[in-house]
Amino acid sequence: MAFAVLALTPSAAHAAPKLVNAKSVTGGKAACPVAAGAAPAADIARAILGGAPSALDRIRAEQAAAAPLAASSERPPVRQTLEPASRDAVSFALPLTDCGASSLFAPLAEADPASELGTRAIPVRRTRFDDRWDRVRHAAPAVLMQGKLRRANAAPGLNERELLARVNQWVNREIAYVGDDRNYRQRDFWATAEQTIARGKGDCEDFAILKMQMLRAAGIDAGRMKLVLLRDLAANADHAFLLVQTDAGKLVLDNVTDRLYDGSQANAVRPVLSFSGNRRWVHAYRGAQPSPNLAAIPASQKNYTLALNNQRSVSADPLTFKTGFSK
């Protein structure tokens, strides 16, 4: 599977086992990052928005006021179950294969060029992760990155997809997955590319940040790359990876597979936030029908449900996707 350059769908990419990371195996570390530790118990929406008044808070207040009207309306039909990603290296005790997806989370049309993993990215001014992002987004030392590109056989003159594939594969093989609690004695720490290289280990954000910095040193414009924070529905855990806009479309560089896959289509992942340069976005999902209590939202966004809205914890509703987010 040397330097695969095909852009696969997420399910096809995850169906192929990740090449064995000798460092992870030797050190007894988890090969799959989303299974390495439990998801935080804190309210993710509150962590992202910092508890400050926001448009999302106002929308929720309006929805609460309109609850009697909403309760009398007919429940939207349940759509076909999303196919979870398969990870051969890890067995999950509670697969989500028999969970239905509400029409509130219907993916965008696959033909929509603006779709990112089946979502619409909505710009936001700030998040609680901004300080962490600002610390890691600036260009890493060029000499260090060029040296790693040579080791990855990512020589000048490669076509872009081949370049992405080689960087993705090299980082996945060279960096061992270790959670922040063990690596940095912190609950959540975003390492710079230099820190990840020096330690030879990191978590999913660290993999993505290192790939981003190597590709930037190889000539990929930073504005075409996004760090995406998401919920892996199949693993019921938080995850992150790098999304790159190419002439052939959006491609995902994920540390659970050495293959690139299509970054426009929806699968068993739910993007929440993404970052690129000095910009950040929250991800929204198109609903089957506009909600009557979202009149305050601009017309261009009325058919979308914010990723942080209508998420339920495991205890809130056992029939919904077990996202780990509090409503």
N, C-alpha and C positions, 0 to 999 in steps of 0.2 A: 504494500500500500504506500510505496514511496512517493511522497510529494503529490498526493491526489489533488487534481485541479478542477474536478467537477463540482459545480454548485448543486448541492442536494437539498431536498426538502428537509426540514428539521427531523421528521420521523425517520427518514431514510438514513440521515447522518448518524443519529443516535443508535440506530439498529446495528451499525457496524461497531464492533468493540474498539475502544481506544487502544492505541499501541501501548504496551506495558511501559510504564515509567519506572525504570530500574531503581531510581532513588526512592520512590514511594514504596515499592515492594520491599526493598532491602531494609528500609527504616520502619516498616510496619505502618506506614501512613495510608490514609484513605486515598484510593485512586480516583474516586469521584468526589469532588469538593462539596456538592450539595448534600452528601450523606455524612460528611465529616463531623457535623455538630448539629445540635438542635437549633431551630429557628428561634430568634429572640422572642420573649414573651411580651415585650413592650408593644404598645399600639404603634404600628408602623406609620399610619397616617399622621398621628400626633408627632412622631419623630421627624417626619419629613417637613411638616408645616410649622413645627415648633410651637403649636398652640396659639399662634397669632391669628387674628381675624383674617379671613380670606374669602375669596369668591366661593370656594368649596363649602366653607362653613355656612355662608348665606344660603347656598343651594340646599344644604341639608335642613336648615331651619324652615325653608319654604316647603320642602318635602314633608317635614313633620307636621306643619300646619295643614297640609292638604291630605293627610293620611286618611281621613274618613272617606273622601272622594275616591282616593286611589283604591281603598279596600273594596269599594263597590264595583270597581271595574273588573272586567274579565281578565283572568291571569293569562299572560302571554304563553304561547305554546312552547314546549320544551324542544330544543333542537337536538340534532344527532350528537351523540357523545363525542367529545374531542379525543383523539388518539394520543395517549401518553407516550413520551419518549421512552425507549427501552434502553436500559443500561445493564449490559450483561455482567459487569464487574461488581454490581451491587444489587442485593435483593431487598426490595422494599416490602415491609409487612402489610402496608395498606395501600394497594394500587387503586387508582381512581378510574379504572376502566368502566365502572358502571355508574358514574356520576353524570348527570345531564347538564348541559350548558344552557342557562337561561337566555332568552332572546336579547336581554340587556347586554350580553357579551357576545353578540354575533360579530364575527370578524368583518373587516372591510372587504369589499370586492377585491379579488386577487389582481384584477387588472388595474387597480388604483396605484399609480406610480408613487404616490405619497405615503402609501401604507408602510408601516414599520412593524413587522411581526403581527400583522393584522390589526394594528392600532393607528390612530392619528396622534401625532406628537403635538401637544399644545404648549407654547412657550410660557414659562413662568419667570418671575423676577428673582426669586431666591428660594433656597431650601436650606435645611439644617446641615446638609452635606457640603455646602459651598466651601467652607474652610478646608475640608479634606481634599476636595477636587482642586482648588487653587494651588494646593501644595504639590500636587503630583502632575498637573497638566503641562507645566512649562517644559521646554525641550531639555532632554537629558544631555550630558556631555557627549559631543559628537564623536570623539575618539573612542569612547567606550562603546557607543552604539554601533559604530562602523566595525569595530572588532567583533562584536557579536553577530553582525550581519555576515561577515566573512565565515564565521564558524557555522552559520546556518546555510552556507552555500547560496546566499541571496546576493548574487553578484549583479553589478549594473548590467542593464540590457535585458533582463528577464521581463516577460510580459507581466502585467500587474497581478493577474490571478495566480500565476506561478509564484510570484514574490510573496503574496499573502499566504499561500499554502506552505511555503518553506518556513516563513517566520512562525506561523501557527504551530507547525509540527515541531520545530526546534524548541520553542518555549515550553510546549507541553511535555517534551522529553527531558529537558534540562532542569526544569524547576519542579521540585517536589511539593505536593500540596500539604500544607500545614495550616490549621486555623489560627486566627489572630490570638486566641486565648493562650495557645501554646507558644506561638512564634514571638509575639510582642507583649504577652501578658495583659492584653487589652481586649475588650469586647469587640470592638470594630476599629481597625487601623488600616488606612490606605497607604501602602508603601510606595515610595518612588521607584523608578526603574533601577536606580543605583542600589537601593537597599535590597531589592529582590535579588539582584545579581549577586550582591555580596553575601547574602545568606543562603542563596540557592534554594529558597523555599518561599512560599506565600500562599494566599488564598485566591479565590476566583477573581477578585478585583485586581490583585497584584499581577496575575497572569495577563489580564486585559491591558493594564497600564503599561507593562513591559512591551507587549506586542505593539501597542500604539506608538511608543517612543522609538522602537526599532523601525517601524514603517515610516515614521516621520523622518528619521535620519536617512531612510532610503529614498525620500522624495515624495512620499504621499502627503498631500496637504492635510494639515490637522483638522481643517473644517469639514473634511469628508469622513472623519472618524468619530464615533460616539461610544462612550462607556455607558452600557445599558444595565440598570439595576432592575431585577425582575423576580417574579415568583415562579419557581418550577413546580407546576401542578402535579406532575408525575411523581416527583420526589418529595412533595410537600415541604419545600425548603427554599430559602432565599438563594439567589444566584446572581452572577454578573458575567457579561462577556463583551467583546468588541464588535461593533457593527460598522462596516465600511461601505461607503457609496462608491461604486465603480461604474464604468461605462456600460457594463453588462447588468447592472442592478445592484441591489444591496446584498452583501455577503456577511455572514457571521463567522467570527473566529472564536471558537469555544474550547475551553480546556478539558471538556469531557469527550471530545472527538478530534482527530487529526484531519478530518475532512471539513471543507468549507460547505456551508449550506445557505439556502435562500433566506435572506433577511426581510423579505416583504410579506411572506405568508404567515398566517397564524398557526400555532400548534399548541402543545401542552405547556406553554409558558405564558406568563402574563406580565409584560413590561409595566413598570411603575414610573421610573424616572430615567432620564438619559442626560448626558453631559457632553459638550463639545466646545472647546475654546472657552469663551466667556458666556456661553449660553447654556440654558438648561430647560428641560421639557418634562411635563407630566403626560402620561399616555392615556388616551381615551378610547372607548369602544363604541361602535355604532349600534344603536338600538333599532329594533324593528319599526317602532313608531315613536314620534316625538312625545316627550312627557309633558302633560299640561302644566306642571308646576315648574318648568324650566324656562318660563317666558323671559326671564332676565338675561339668559345667555344669548350672545350674538347669534343671528340666524345661521351663520356659517358653521356653528358648532352645536346646533340644537339637537342633532341626531346622534350625539355622542355622550357616553357616560364616562366620567372620569374614572381612572383606574383605582383611585382611592375611595370611590363612592360605591355603595352597595356591595362591599366586600364583607363577608361574615367569617367569624372565627369558627373553629371546629365545634365549639359548644353551642353556637348560636343556631345552627341549622345543619343537621347531619346529612341532608340531601343536597347541599350545595357543595361547590368545590371547596376543599379544605385548604384555603389560602393562608391561614394563620393571621390574617389581618382582622382587626376589630372593626365592626361597622361604625 
